[in-house]
Amino acid sequence: MFGDRRAIMERSKNRCTKTLAELGHGFNDEGQLRQLDEDGVLTDKPFEFKVFPDQQSNQNRYEDIGEAVTDYIYDLLEKKGFVRLPVPIDSTPEKGTFVYSTAKDLVNVEKLFIIFHGSGVVRAGQWSRSLIINHSMEAGSQFPYIEEAQKMGFDVLLMNTNDIYRNGELIENWEPYDNAEYVFEKYVVNTKAKTVSMVAHSYGGQILVLLSKQFKDFFIEKVHAVGMTDSTNVGFKGPKEIKRHMHYISRNWQRSTKPLDSTLYSIPGDWADADHVSAGTNVHEWTSFYAKESLFEFIQMHYDRLANNDRLKKLREENERLKEVEEQKNN
């Protein structure tokens, strides 16, 4: 589930600091990774894995390029106005990690959209490193989701639960869930946002579900839509009220040979979690890409329901006020 943890920890001791250009690559205007020629000019040649006789050298080069891609995406996020929120709050870059947010202070945002990646080497802004390298940013990055959420008026928070190593050691002795729990405690649960929506891929869905149990009141009060793509959580065991709420607001688009949005199954009884539908692809890494349009329609549907409920609440309050005024007149 977490990939080769020992290898990831070891690489954190000697992380590649070269840029994509220094590694002979760059992204074109279509967001596709391409090779540079000897003069540093972008060509039409895609990334090639096998350039050395031995597998390990090729793998090391691939990991170096992957880390350069991570830094490239971080730079793009910051150019688009995202800021780093330190984790822990008082940590330095050398001993701590961070999440990315469009707001420096999440307390006063009106609408919040939280994105969880899966396990392994991916970081904030990424669904799949292999899709980014071998296909495009459109296919493997979170930018299409970020842009759609911002169109809907959301501030966006990008979780970064795999970035838990510094110099070969765990930050605060954390696992991915511990990182997420800390971010929620320090940055999320005190938000005054009227509505919160969340999207999670793969193991990120399991982290999200665990958070819903830990921060039950927050989820019931604030979270109105949850979209998951091939989430690893199957079934939900917990307090009835949060279980009911999560089942109502959640949908999981899973890999399947069936057409997009085809019903797959719904777990009955005490373990009911979310409706499971087809993502329109049978490949795990592609589920977020293929499910995007349907997932945001689902988010919009729940947001519209919330807006309608608010309008009804205001109408009832106004009717009650008018009724009181009328009664006072009659008295």
N, C-alpha and C positions, 0 to 999 in steps of 0.2 A: 504493500500500500504506500509506503513512504519511499520506495525506490531503494537504492543502495545507500543506506544511511551512513555507513562508515566511509564510503567513497566521497559522499557529499561533505561530510565533516572534514575529511582530509583536504579536499579542494579549498575549503574555506581558509586553510593555512597559507595557501599559495594561489589565491584567486588571480586570474588573468586580468591585467589592467590595460591591455592594449585596446585600441579602438577598432571598430570594424574596418576602417580604412587601412590601419596598420596591419590588419589581418587579410587585406586584399579583397574586401567586399564592401558593398553599400546597397542601399535601397533605392530603387527607381521611383518614378512618380506614381506608379501603380502599387507601391508598397511591396514589391517583390525583391528578394535578396539576389543580387547579381555580383559577378566577379569584376574586379578592376583590372585593367591592363597594366603594362609596365609603367605607363605614364600616369597612372592613377585615374584613368578615365573609365567610367562605368560602361560595361559591355552588356550584351544580351545573354551571356553565359550564366546559367543558374549555378547554385552551390553544388559542388561535387564532394561526396564523402570520401571516396577512395582516391587518394593522391599519394599515399605512401605504401610501401610493400606490406607493412605489418598493420594489423587491426588496431593495436593499442595506440599507435601514433595517430592513426586516423581518428580514433575516438577522442584522444586528447585534444586534437585540433578542433573537432566538433564541439567539445565542451568549452574551449576557449572562445569560439565564435558565439556559442550560446550565451556566455557571460557578457560578451560585447553587445549582443542583442539586448540583453537585460538593461545594460547601461544606456543604450540608444533609446529604449522605450522610456526609461526614467527621464532622460533629457527631453523627449517629446512631451511627456506629461507636464513637466515643469514649464515648458514653452506654452502649453495650453492653460496655464494658470494653476495647476495643482501645487500644493505645498506639502512638505513632509511634516508629519506630526510625530515627534519622537516617542519611542516605546522601549523601555520605560520613559516616563515624562522627563525625568531629570538626567537621562543618559546622554553620553557622547556618541558620535558616529562610530568610534572605535570599539565601544562596548555595548552598544544598543542597536536597535533596528528602528523601523518607522512604518507608518502607513501613509498613503497619499489621500489628500482631501482637497476639494475645491474651496473649502472654507477653513480659515485659520481657527475658527471657534464654531463647533457644531451645536452649541447650546441654542443659538438664536436662528438657526436655519428654519425655513418654513416646511420644506419637503426634503427628505433624505433618501438616497438610493445607495445601498451597500452591496458591493460585489465581492464574492468569495471565489478564489481560484481553487484548483484541486491540489493534490499532493505532489511531491517530487521536487523538480528543479524550477518549476515556474514561479514567477514572482508577480507582484502587483502590476497590472496591465496586460497579463498574459493568460490565455486559456491553454495553449499548447505551443511549446517551443519548436517542436518538429514541424508543425504547420506553418509557423512564422518563417522558419528557415527554408522549407521545401516548397511552400505555396505562396503565402502572402500575409501581410499584416491584417488584411481584411478577414482572412480565414482563422488566424491563430491568436490575434490580440483581442483585448477587451475594448478597443477604441470604438467599434460600431455600437456596443452597448452603452458606453459612456456618452456618445453623441446623441443616441436616442433618448437616454434618460435626461440629458440636459435640454433637449427639445421639449420635454414634458415639464420642465421647470424644476427639476430636482438638483440639489447639491449632491455630489457624489463622493463616497468614501470607498477606497480600494483597500481591502484587507491584504496582508502580506505575511501570512502565517507560516510560510516555509523559510523565511529569512530569520532563522533562529540560531545561526552559528556565527561566531567571530573567532578567528585564529584557532580553529579546531575544537572550540568548546561551545557548549550550549549557553545561550544568553539566559541568565536567571534560572538555568536548569529547566527551561521551558520545552514542552512539546507544542505542536501547532495549536491545539485547543487552548492551552494555557495562554498563548499569545493572544488568541481571539478574545478570551475571557477578560484579559487585562484591558484590551482596547475598548471593549464594551463598558467595563467598569469606569474607565477614566475618560472616555471620549463620547460614548454613544448614549447611555441610558439617561443622562441628564438633559438630553436635547428637548427643546420645546417644540420640535417639529410636529405639525398636525398629522402628518402621515409618513410612514417609513415603508419602503419597498426593498426587497432583497432578491438577489440572483446568486445562485451557487452552482458550481460545476463539480461533479465527481465527489471526492472526499470533502470538499467544501460544504456540500449539503449535509453531511453527517455532523460537521462542526456547527452548522447553523441550527440543526435540530437540538443538539446538546445545549446550545445557548438559549434556545426557547424554553427549555426546562429550568435553566439556571436563572434566567431573567423573565420569568413567567408574566409578571404584572406589566412589564415594559412591552412585551410582545402583544399581549391582549389589548392594551390601551393604544399602542402606537403603530404596530405592524399590520398592514392591511393587504399585502400581496407578497407572495414568495414564489419565484420561479426557479426550478432546479433542472439541470441538464445532466442526464445519466448519473444522478446522485447515487452514492453507495449506500445511503440509508434505506432500509426496507423495513417498514413497521415502526410503530411509535408507541412506546410504553411510558406512561407518565400520568400526571394529574388529569382528570377528565376535562376540566375547563380549558387547559392549554392544548390538550389533544384535539378537542372539538374545534377550537379556534384555528389551529394549524391545518387541520384537515379541510376546513372551509376556505382558507386563503391560499393554499398551496397546490402546485401542480408540478409533476416531474416528467420531463420529456426524455424518454429513454431510447437507447439505440434499439432499432427494430427494422425488419424488412418491410413492415407495413407502412402505408402512406402516412404522411405527417398528420398528427393529431388523432390518429386512430386510437380508440380506447384499448389499452392493454389489460389492465386489471385494477381493482381497488381492493385493498386489504380490509376485510370486515372486522367487526367486533373491537375488542380491546386494543388490537394492534393497528387500527386504522391510522394511516398517516396522510397520504395525498393521493389524488387521482394520478394514475400512471398512463401516459399517452406516448405515442410514437414521435420520435424526433425527426423522422423522415430519412434517417440514415442508420446503417447497421455498424458504423464505425464510431467508437467512443469519442475520439478526439474531435470529430466533426459535429457532435450534437449541438454545441452552443451556436455554431454557425448556421446550421439548418433550422434550428428551432427559434431563432431570434424574432422573426416577424410574429409568429404565433404567441411567443412568450410575452412580447410587449402588448399585444392585443389583450392578453390575460391581465397584465398589470393595469392597463387602461380601464378595463371593465371593472376591476375592483376599485380603482380610484373614482370612477364615475358613480359607483354605488355609494362610496363614502361621501362624495359631494352631494348626491341626492339625499342621503340621510341627514347631512348638515342642513340642507335647505328645508327638509321636513321638520327638523328640530327647531329651526328658527321660525318657521311658519306656526308651529304649535305654540312656541313661546309668545309670539305676537298675538295669536288668537287668545291665549290665556290673559295677556295684558289687556286686550280690548274687552274681554269678558269682565275683568275686574273693574275697568273704567265704567262699563255699562252698569254693573251692579252698584257701584258707588253713586252714580247718577240717580238710579231708582230709589236709593235709600235717602 
